[in-house]
Amino acid sequence: MSTAGTNAARTRTPRDGDRPVRILVVGCGDLSIRVLHGLTGTSQPRHLALLGRDGESVVRTANMVSLAAAQLGRPCTVDPLVQDLDDIAGTAEAIARFAPDIIFAAASRQSWHVMSELPADRFTRVSAAHFGPWLPMHLDPVLKLMKAVRAAGTGATVVNAAYPDAVHPALAGVGLSPDLGIGNVANSVPALAAIAADHLGCAAAEVRPRFVAHHFVGHRLSRTGDSGGAKFDLTFWNGADEVTDELPGDAMFHPMRKEYRRTGGKDGQLMTAASALSVLEPLATGTSARVHAPGWHGLPGGYPVRITPHGTELDLSPRLSEEEAVEINRDGQRHDGIAHIAEDGLVEFTDESVEVMREELGYTCKELALADVEEAAEELAARYAESCRI
């Protein structure tokens, strides 16, 4: 996809300042619950809604979050919206009726951490395909949601948690990309700031990393302490001064699996929820913030991003162009099992990842068109379920 000129700030639709900000959370999983609860932690009036297809789960979860907020002395309305994303027209009606300022999407057909529940030897073999071939499981619900968002005619900012590094560029060419992603590159940044501060002898709050990296890199760092050979760009700043040369290069990653090791998998969702809130809070309050986010306006991989009251913009190191940052992330994309994403959303997977999926799951998909995403997701889900019974 062409990226010329995309480094300019993307503007947000102004909202009516006389009413509480309205935030719609899509999906009823663990991440959604953590984010919803985090969004109630404010003295600012706020109207939340939770959308999902399981009516009992939606109502119970919305009530739990609302009552927990009241218990803490911060009452916050959480509306339950029972709606299946497969019904695009119905979802569009629900969105238009609630009229959100922000939509946070955390819906996937299969959560990323499900594979980690496999026996260790099987997990190792399946993981050799990397994350790219699992794209249909995340792309399918986001594609349907974004069709509904466009049909609703809302100007809401859409923030997506489901594999934004690849989902967003697959949707960008057809005008369906969410605005921002969360997690992935962002999850490594707090540890990197702390490690740099240890070397510099200052507080972590005084150090600002600027990290350009794909999901493949971010996923590896806390587990292996290296980038797996994929490209990345990492600089460190203290105010306006770059301090990268004062730090020990790639050795910066090693403490992430030692002194700064943290819980991963489903139990580590707190880190991803925190990255979501780091993006959602400034969007909700209309304040400025420097964050890291994947899938910025359809770009592949993750980037430093500046949020302002007027919109968002890339916050790259001055020596790095947007085109160079995109190429770094395309390299990471290939390491993650995706060879290419075309303008029309056609995704080509690497031969190596295709072969692993064929051997381990009996699932073969070399190319994925947007028109075939639902069918591919259903087949992949069935193949995975069958393999778990063997």
N, C-alpha and C positions, 0 to 999 in steps of 0.2 A: 504494500500500500504506500501511497505517497504521504510523506510527512512534512512537506514544505509548508512553512508558516504556522505549524501547529503549536509552536512554543509561545504564542501570544496567549494572554489570559482568556479563559473561557468564562463568559459571563453567566450569572445566575438570574433567573426570573425574580424580580422583587416580590416580596410577599406583603400582605396587609399587616402592618406593625401593630394593629389594635387587637389581634387575636393570637392565642398561643400558637407556637410553631407546631405543625402537625407532621408526625413521622410514622410511616407505615413500615412495619417489619414483616417480611415474607418468609415463611418457613417456621416450623415449630420445634426444631432440634435444639440441642444443647447450646450451640452458639447463639441462636436467637434469644433464648432465655437469658443468657448472660448479658447480652447487649441490651435487651429490653430493661432488665433490672438496672444496668448501668445508666441508662437514659433517664431513669426516674431520679437519679441522684443530683438534683438541681433545685434551686429555689425559684428558677424561672418557670412560669406557667408553660405547660407542655401537654399536648394531646397525642397519645400514642394509639396505634392499632396493630393488631396481629392478624395476618391472613394465612390461612392454611386450609387443607381439604378435610381433615379429620375434625368434625364438629366438636366432639367431646374433648379432644386434646386442645383445640383452640380456645374453647371457653374456659377450661380448667387452668390453662397456662396464663391467659389474659387476667383471670381473676387472681391467680396466685401472685403475679407480678404487681398488680394494683394493690392487693391487700398487704403484701410485703412492704411496699412503698409507704402505705398508711402506717404500718407498724413502726416505721422509722421516722414518722413525722413529716413525710414529704408526699402528700396525696397526689396522685397522678392518674388521670383517666386512661384506661387501656381497653379499647373496643375490640371484641372478637369479630372477625370477618371470616365466615366459613365460605371458602371458594376454592375450587380445583383449578390449577393453572392450565389444565388441558382445555378448559372452557375459556377460550380467549375473550370472547364477547362478554361473558359473565364477569371475568376478572377486570376487564376494562370498565364495566359499569361500577364495580366495587371501588376501583381506584378513583373514578370520577366522583362518586358519591362522597368518599372520605376527603378528597381534595388535598392530598399530602403535599408538603413542601419538600420532603425528603423521603425516598424509598430505600430501605436497606434490604437487600435480597440475600438470603442465606438458605436457598432451596437447592438441593441436589437429589438426584435419583439414588445415589449411593455416596455416603460421606467418604471423604478421602482417607479417614483413619480405619475404615472397615478392614482393609487388607492387613493392617497390623495385627488383627486378631487371628490370622492364619497361623498354623504351626510354623516355627521359626525357619525350618528348611524350605517349606513351601513359600513362605513370605519372601525369602531371599531370591528364589527362582522367579517368582512372578514380578518382583520389584526390578528385576533386570531389564524389564521393558520400559521402566521409568513411568512418569505420570501421564505423558502425552496421550497414549492410546485410550486412557480412561476419559478423555474429553467428552464423548457423547453423554456421559452420566451427569455432567455439569452444564453442558451447552443446551441440552434439551429444555430444562425448566427455565433457564435464563432467556432463551430464544422466545418461548411462549410468553413469559412475563413482559419482555420488551415489546412484543407485538401488541400486547394489551396496553402497555404504557403509551405507545404511539396512538392507539385507537382511542384512548381516554382523552387525549389532547392535553395532558398535564405538562406543566413546565417544571415538575419536580426534578431535583437532582437525584440520580440513581447511583447507589453505591452497592457493589456486588462482591460477595465473599467467595463465590464458587469458581475456582481456578481462573481468575481474571486475566492472568498472564497470557492465556491462550483463548479463552472464551471471548474476550473483548476484540482482539484482532480478527477473529472469525466472523464477528457481527459488524465490524466497523464499515466494511465496504458496502453493506446493504442498509446503512443508517440505523442500526439497532444496537450499537454498543452502549453499555452503561457509561456513566461519566468517570467513575473511579472504582478501583478495587481496594481490598484491604488484605492484611496478612502478608505472608510470603517474604518479600524483601524487608518489610517493616519489622518483622519479628526478630531479625538479627540486630537491628540498630541499637536498642538499649544496651545490649551486652557489649557491642563494639565501642559505644561511647564510654562505658565503664572501664573497659580494658585500656582504652587510650588515656583516660584520666589517671589510671594507675601508673602508666608510664610517664605522664607529664607532671604528676604530682599536683593535680588540681581536682576540683569537683566535677563529676560527670556532667552536671548541668552546664558547665562551661565549654563542653566539647560538642561540636555538631558534625556528625558524619554526613557525607553525601555519598550514597551508595546506589549504584546502578547495577542491578543483578536480576536474573530470571529466577523463577520458582525453583529450578533445578539447583541453583547455587544456594539459595536461602534454605532449602530443605536439607542440604548436605552439611552446612556449616556447623550446626549444633550437634550433629551426629558423628561427623568424621573430622571436623576441623580443617577442611579444605574445600576447594571449589570443584573438585572432580575434573579439572582440566578445562572447564568452561570459562569464558571470558567474563570479566566484571570490571567496574571502575569504582574505586573507593578512595575518597579524600577526607581529611579531617580539618576542622576549622575551629578557631577560638576567636569569636567575633568576626572581624573582617580578615583576620590573618590565617593563612593556611599553615598547618603544623604537621602535615603528612610526613615530611622528611625527618621529623623528630621521632618517628615511630618505626617499629621493626618490620614493616612490610607484611608479607603473607603470614608471618609468625603471629600477627594479631589475631588470627582465627583460632589458634591452638587452645587458648584458655576457655573457649566456648564449650569445649567438651571436658574441661577439667574444673577450674575454680568457678566458672560461670555456667556449668552444666545445669540444665533445667528439665522438668518433666515434659514429655512429649506425648504424641498420640491424643486420644480423646481427653485424657486427664490434663493435657496441656493446653486446652482450648482457652484458658484464661488469657494466655498471651495473645491469641488471635482476637479475642473479644476486646482486649485493651487496644489493639491496633485499630479495630473498628471504631471504638469510641474516640480515639485520637483524631479520626477524620470526621465523625458525625457531630461531635460537640462543637467545633468551630463552625461547621456548616449550619448547625442549629442556632448558634448564638450570634452569628454574623461577625465573628472575630477573626483575626489573622493567626495563622499557625504554619510552622514548617513541619511537614510530615513526610513519610515515605508511603508510596502507594503503587500497586501494580495496575496495568491496564489503563493508564491515563488516557481518556478519550480514544480508546481503540488501539493504542500502541502495545506492542508485545513486551512482556517482562515488566520489571519494576523500576521506579525512579524516585528521586527526591522531588517533592511537590510543595508549592507554596499555596496555601488557602488564604484568600482575602475576603472582605465583605462583598466584593464584586465578582468573584469567581475563583478559578484555579489556574496555575501556570507551572510549568516545569521549573525546577530550582537547581539546575545542573551546575557543576563546577565550571567556571569561566573558560577553562581550556578545553571543554568537551562540548561538541555541537550536538544538537538533537539527532542528526543523522548518524553520528558516531555512537551515541547512546543506543539507538535502535538496533544498529548492527551488533553491538555487544549482546543485546538481549536476543537477537535472532540466533546467535551462536549458542546461547543457553537454551533456547527453544529446541535446537537440533539435539543437544545433549539430553533433553527431556523427552525425546522420541518423536518430535514433530519436524519433518523436513522442510515444510513450506506451508504458508497460508496465503491463498490467492485473494485478489480483490473481491471476488464474488463469494468468498467464504469457504471455498473448497480447501480442505485440509489434507495434506499428504504426510503420511507417517513414515518414519525411517524404516528401512528394510530390517534392521536389527530388532526394533521394537515389535514390528509385525510378526517376525518369526518367533519371538518369545511368547507373544500372546497366542499364536497358533499352537505352539507346543504345549503350553501350560493350560490353556483354557479351551482350545479348539475354536478360537475366535480369530477370523481373518478379516482385516479391514485395512487396505492400503490407502484408499482415498475416502474422504467423508464430505459429502455435499450437504448443505443446510437442509435441503428437502428430505434427506435420508436420516437426519439426526435421531428422530424418535424411534425409527425402526432399529437403528444401530444400538441405541441405548437399551431397548428391550432385549435384543439378542445378547448383548454383553451381560446384562443382568441375569439372563437365563443361563448363560454359559458359566458365569461365576457361581451362581447358586448350585448348578449341577456339579461343578468341580469341587465344591465344599462338601458334597455328599459322598464323594469317592473315597 
